[in-house]
Structure formats: structure tokens, C-alpha cells
């Protein structure tokens, strides 16, 4: 095996005999509550409906349930559909700085766990391993700078997680990693410029492919011997890299405990600007805005304000990754809400007129504070000559300003009030917070069912 693959395989084998610390299990449960809330709030989103129709084509059957439905399909198609749900509203956890969203690994974990009759405890251990591998490859490779999308991390992390649940042998796991590396180099154009539905589909596709290669490896399929360092391997494309140490929670908190959660359904770099804009709206007291200046760090500028499309988004996918658009919505409405992504708001002349008066730039005193902090300084000049300013450094949900379980549950309930009855919400929350680790996933999926089929 190549050194990186051997390191990951050795780690996966070690974790099969390692019990997670209680604090890590709690972090797993909290992330599960968060991503299920985000997923169910997107149950009727157009890309989700498309994937559900694909998964429920006549003649397709299987042991894995679609979230929000009583219908079942194959594990790989359940993974794709449920992952689109998790990602569509962009509200689940993240590793800022190009790492993407480790929560995207959960859909495969849940599908395989249900299909194999594995327990919540099995799934939490698989998830903790997935987050660890995801973070290590992200920090070692930094593939965004090389034009590769963060969905690549999802594919590798999910091979480890699914391999754990399927009990793949050491060699089978190595072959599955080789196959997923060879076949799943995703382009970062998925999150560049005017964004499309594929922004929410790229990671689901990567997770689905991870399930497929694991199932193939279990049947004896072999991958290339040197997918990384071999001739025409990944290193020839992006350059060589190494990965950092993988932890088991015995000495330091695991990566799943350090993933940053979101209070608002938008890109992570707009979380502190929302806080600053909320403050300034109150202080404006109805005065007319002449100009808004947002000072931030380079990554935020590149990710959320680096292209003309971010000033005048045409769809939700671009709008929820547009700092100017999100700030304009909060300054006009006084608070953040899903309304700023509505068709009416996307065509609102008042919104577009205000984004034209917003400037985003890098501040010298802020540029090196990310990712330890998520700084934003916002200044408003009014038509009457007044100047108002607000500065925020950490959003709620950052691992240094963590959301409490109660705040996570409040977010879940606010998202699902129009979707799930109070009885269903309680059943689902009780299962995620309190279910014994020996419980299987059927109870959770049944509590979330709002339709018989697609």
C-alpha cells in the first residue's frame, strides 16, 4: 500500500477496537440532530425531488429508507437523495478554509447502517472516523487551491466509514480507497461563480460513489496499486501531499468535536456579517444607507464576494454563498431568514440597489485571524452623513463559541415546524438524543416520514 492509504487503513482497523469517549458520542448526536433538521427542511426542494424520483423508479427496491419518506431503495441511491437533503440549505457543520462539510458523510453512514442492521453506536464510530479522515486529508492536501472540490474529502472519508460498517478486510478497504481516489476527482467549478444545483449534488454524488466502491470491494473488485504516487496518479495532477495524524479521542478531542456548526443557513463566512448587519439595522433607525463597507479576510472575499455573480444572484444556490446579498437582506429586514432567497426577493429592486452600494475588501488587521476566528468589520455611511460600525469575530456555532444542545434543538424545531408535527419532532429528537447505542435506524427514519413515497 502507498503510505497515505496504509495510514488510513491502519487507523480504520485500530478504531474497530476503540470505544469513543462520551464527549465524542455527544458531539456525534448533536451533529446528527443538526443535519437531520437541515435535511428535513429541504425535503421538498427541487433537486431532492429529482433524486427521489430517480431512487424510486419502478422496479427499484432495497433496504435503505429515504429521509422524509416510508419508501426504501438501494443504499447508494438513498445516500445520494439524503445527501442532497443535508446539503441543499447549506446549514450543517463545516471545516472552514476549503474543507467543506463533513456532515455530508452522514447520509452514506445512515443508509448502510440501516441496510446492514447496524446500530447507532456503530454509526457514531463510523462518523467519528469519517470526520477524522476528512479533516486530515483536507489539512494535508488543501485541494481547493489546486482546483479540486471538497467533495473529494467526502469520498475518502465515506469509504472509511462505510468500510467500517461493512466490515471490509484490510485489503478490501485499501482497494476501495484506491478506486474512489481514481474515479472521484471533483472539480471546484461546482462552487465557483454563478452556482447551480450541483453545489448541493457534488458531495452526495461523492458519497454515493464511496458506497458503490465499498460494495464492489466487498465482492472482490481491485483498484490501482498506486492511485496517488503512481504514473498519472493524483500526485501528478495536484502535487504530492501528506496527511496529519489521525486521533481516537484518547489524548485530544476528535475532529467531529471541533467541526464548526452554523446558526444561519448560508455560507460560513457570512455568519459574522449577519451578526454585524443585525446590530447596525437597529442603530440605523430608518436612516437611508449611502454605502456599506465590509472588511474581512482573503478567503471570505474569494468564497463569498469574489465574483460579480455574488452581487446579483439569480438563484438560491448563488444567493446563500453571497455575502453582499445576505448582508443586504439583513439590513433591509432587520434579521436573517429564508425569505432572502425567495423568488420575490431575488427580483426585488431594493435588494439589488443596496448590493450595488456594498463593497467588500480585505483588512490588514483581519486577514491573518482566520481560521482561528471569523472576523468581520462593517461600516455604514448614511445619506445624512452619519457613520456606524460593528465588528464581530466569532459566530455562534464556532468550536470556540459552540452551540449548546438546547440551541441545536431550537434550530431543529424552527426548521421543521412547517414539516413535522410536534409528536414526530419529539420522537425524532428523543431517538437522536437518548436512544441507546444498540438501537438501529428504523425508528429514526419512521419518525421522520412525512410521505409514503416521493
N, C-alpha and C positions, 0 to 999 in steps of 0.2 A: 504494500500500500504506500501511496505518497504520504509524506509526513503530516500534512493537514488532515487528510482523510483518516489516517491512523489515530491522530489525536482525538478527532471527533468520535470515532468508533470506540476507542478505549474509554472515553468519557461516558458514552451511552451504556456500555457494558458495566462500568462502575456504578452508574446511577440505578441500575436494576436492583442492586442490593443495598441501596441507601434510602433511608426514610427522610422525607422532607421535614425540616423544622416546623413547629406550629405556626411561626410568623410567616413562613413561606406559604403554607396552606391557606392562611388567612388572606394573603396577597392574591393567591390564585382565585379564591372565592370572590374577592372584591372585583377583580378584573372580569370574572365571568358575569357577575351582575351587571357591570358597566357595558360590556359588549352585547349582552343579550338585550338590554334596554335599547341600545343604538340599533341593533339588528331589527327588533320587532317594530320600531318606529318607522323602518323603511320597508315594511312587509308589502306595501302596495306600490313601491317605486317602479318606474318603467323598466329599468334593467333587471330588477328582481323578477318582475312578471315574465320577462323574456326567458330568463334562466329557468324559472319554474315550469314554464310551458315545455321547454326542452327536456327537463328532467322527468316530466310526466307524460311524455309521448306514449301513444298506445303501444302496449306490449312491454314497456319498461317496468320492471319491478325490482325490489331489493329490500335490504334490511335497515336502511338509513332514512330517517324521517326529515322532511323539510320543515324548517322552523316556521311556526305560524300555521302549519297545516297538519292534518292527520295522515296525509299521503306519504308513502315511502318510495324510495328509488335506490339506485346504486350508490355506494359510498362516494364515488368520485363526483357524480352529478349533485348529490346532496352537499358535498363540500363546496362545489362551485356556487350553487344557489345561496347557501347560507353565508358564504364568504362575501358575496355581493351585498347581502343584507347588512353584515357587520360593517362593511367599508363605505356604503353609499353616503351616509350622512356625515362621515368624517368626524365622528365624535368619540372614538375609542382611543386607547393609550398609544404612546409613541416613544421612540428613541430619537430625540431631536438632533438635527445636524446632518440629515441624509439617511438616517436609519430606517425611516418608515414606521410601520405599525406592527409590532409583534403580536397584537391581538388578532391579526389576520391568520395566525396559525391555528386558532381555536376551532374553526369550522371543520377542518380535517380531523382534529382530535376528537371532536364530538361525534362526527359521522362514523369513524372507525370504532370508537368506544361503544357506541350503540350497536353497530353491526356485529361486533365481536362479543357483546355482553360484558364488556369491561366496566370497571367501577369508577365512581367519581375520584377515588384515591388514585387509581391508575391514570386517569385523565389529568389530574393535577400534577402528578410526577412527570408525565409526558410534556405538559405545558411548561413546567419549570425548566426542563431540559431544552425545549424549543427556544425559549427566551434566551437561555444562556448561549446556545449556538448562534442564534440570530445576532445577538449583541457582539459576540466575539468576531464573527465574520465581518459585520459592519465596521467595527473599530479597526480590524486588521486590513480590510480591503479598501474602504472608502470609495466604493464603485460609482457613486454619483458623479464624482469628478472625472470619471472615465466613460461616462455616457451610459452606464448600466443602471437600470431601475432597481429600487429596493425590493421589488418582488423576488429578486434573486435570493435574498436572505430568507424570504418566506419558504422558498422551495427547499433549501438545505435544512432549515430548522424543522420543517414538517416531515422530511424524510426521517430525521432522528426521532421525532415524536411518534409518527405512525409506525416506524420500525420497532419502537418500544412496545406499542400496543399489539402489534402483530407477532411479537417475539421473534423477530428476524435474527438469524445467526450473525456472527461477526462478519463472515464473508458476504452474506446476503445484504447486510447493511452497507458494506463498502461498495458493492455493486450498485445498490440503489442510489447512493451518493454520487457515484460516477455517472450514472445515467442522467440524474437530474441536473448535474452541472453541465453535461454535454448538451442537453436538449432545452435548457431553460434560461438562456441569457437574454433577459428582457431589456428592451431599450427604454431609456429615461425620457424619450419623447412623450411617453404616456403622461408625464406630469409637467409638460413644458408648454408655454404659450396659451392659446385658447384650448381649454381642456375638453375632453369628451367623456362619454360614458365609460370608456376603457380605464379611466382613472380609478374607478371602483372595481373594474373587472380584472386588472392585471394581477393583483395578488390572489384573487380567487382562482384564476387560471393556474398560477404557480402552485397553489395549494392542491388543486385537483391533480396536477401533473405529479406532485410528490406522492399522492395516494396511488396513482397508476403505477409509478415505477416501483413502489414498495410491493404492490400486489404482484407485479411481474417478477421482481427479485425473489419473492416467496415461491414462485413457480420454477425458479432456476435461471431466469434471464441474467446475463452478464453484461457489464458495461466496460468501456475502455480502461486499460490498465493505468493510464496516466492522463486523466482528464484535465489536470491543472498544469503540470510541468512538461507534458509530452509535446511533441511537434504538432503545431496547430491547436494546442490546448488553450485553456483560458488565459494562462500567463502570457502567451504570445499575443493575445488580444489586449489585455489590460495591464500587463506587467506583473511581476511576482509580488506576493504579499505573504505575511504570516498572520496567525491569529493569536489573540491573547489567551491567558489561562481560563479554563472553564471551572466554575465553582460548584460545590454541592451544598452550600449553606452552613458548613461546619465552622468556618472561620469568618466569613464575611456574608452580608446579605446577598441573596441571589438576585440576578438581573430582573426577574419578574417583580421583585420588591422595589426596584429602582426605576421601573418604567414610569413615564410621566403621563398622568391622566388629564382629561380635558373637562373643564366646566362648560365650555361652549362648543357647539357643533360647527367647527371651522378649522382651518389650518392652525397649527400650534403657535406660529409666530404672530398671529393676530389676537392671541388670548390677552396679552398685556395691553395692546392698543384698545381693546374693548373696555378694559377697566379704566384706562385714561380717558377715553371718549365719554364714558358714563359719568365720570366726575365733571368733565367740562360741560356737558349738556346741562347739568344742574346749575353751574355757575354762569352759563350764558344768559339765562333768564330771558330768553326770547330775542336777544340781540342778533343781528344779521352777521353771518360769518363772511369775512372777506378772504381769508386764507387759512389753511391748516398746514402746519409743518410737522411731519413725523420724523423723528430721529431714531435710528435703530442700528443694528449690526449687519454686516455684509450678507450673511446667509438669509436673514429675513428679507432684505431688499431683493436678493436674487430669487427667492422662492415665492414671495407674496406681492412683490411690486416691481419686478424686473422687466416686465414686458407691457406694451401698450394694451394688450387684451385685458389686463388686470384692472384698467381704469374704466372700461365699458364692457363688462362681461355680458355675454348673450345667453348663458345657461347657468344652472346651479353649480355644475362641476367647476367652472371657472370662478364663479362668484364666491364660493366657500374657500377659495385659495387666493382671494384678492383683499389685501389689507385696505386699499383705498375704498373699496366698495363696502366692506364691513364697517369701517370707521364712519363712513358717510351715513350708513343706516342707523348706527347707534346715536350719532349726533342729531339726526332728524327725529328719531323715535324716542330717544331717551333710554333705550335698553336694547339688548340683543334679542332677536327672536328669529324663528324660521321664516317670518314674513319677508325678510330682506332678500330671500331667494325666490319669492313668488313671481310668476309671470308679470303681475301688475307692477311689482317693484322694479323688476328688470327693465321695464319700459317707462319708468317714472322719470319725467324730465327733471324734477327737483333733485333726484339722486344723481343723475348724470351731470347736472350743473355743479353739484357740490364736489363730486370726484375731480372735476376739472380744476378745482381750487385747492386740491390736496397735493402736497409734494412730499416725497419720501426720500430720505438720504441717510448715509452712514455718519454717525457721530464718532469722532476720535476717542472720546472718553467712554464710549459704549461698545466699540467694536470687538474688544478682547474679553468682554464679560460673558459672552455666550460660548459654550452651552451651560456654564455653571449658573448663569442667570439668563433671563429672557427679557432684557431691558428695552424700554420704550420711553421716549420723552416726546410729548405732544404739546404744541403751542398753537393757539388760535389767535388770529388778529381779527378784530371785529370792524364793521363798517364805521363805527363811531370812534375808532382809534384805540380801543382797549386791547390789552394783551393778557391772555390767560394761558397758564401752563400746568401740566401734570406729568408726573414721572412714575412709572411702575417698573418693578424689577422681577417679580415672581408671580406667575398666575396661580390661581387655585388649581391644585392637581399636580403641580411640580413636586418632585420627590422631596424637596426641602420645604414644601408647603402642601403636604399631602391632603387629599380629600379623606374625610372620615368615612367609615362605613355608612353612617347616617346620611351624609351628604351624597354619597353614591346612590343610596336607596332613594333619596329625594329626586335625584336626576332621573333614575329609572321610572319612578312614578309619574313625574312630569311628562316624560316622553310617551308613556304608554297609557295615560289617562284616556285618550281617544281610541285606543286599540284594544286593551284588555279590561275586562270587568275587574272590580276590586277583589272579587273572590279569586279570579285567576292570577292577579298580581300577587296576592298573598301566598297562593300555592307555589308560584314560581319562586318568589323570594324566600319562602321557608325552605324550599328544596335547595336553593343555592347557598344560603347562609348556614343551614342547620342539618342538611341531610348527612347521615353517616357516610364515611368514605367508602363503605361497601355497597352503597346504593348504585344502581345502574341508571342510565339516562332516560329511560322511557317515561318516568314520572315528570321530568322537566319538560320534555317535548310535548307531552299531553297537556300540561298546564298552559303551554303557550299556544295551543291550537285555536285559531280563530276561523278556520275554514276547513271543509272536508278535503278539498283538493285545491288546485290552483285557481 
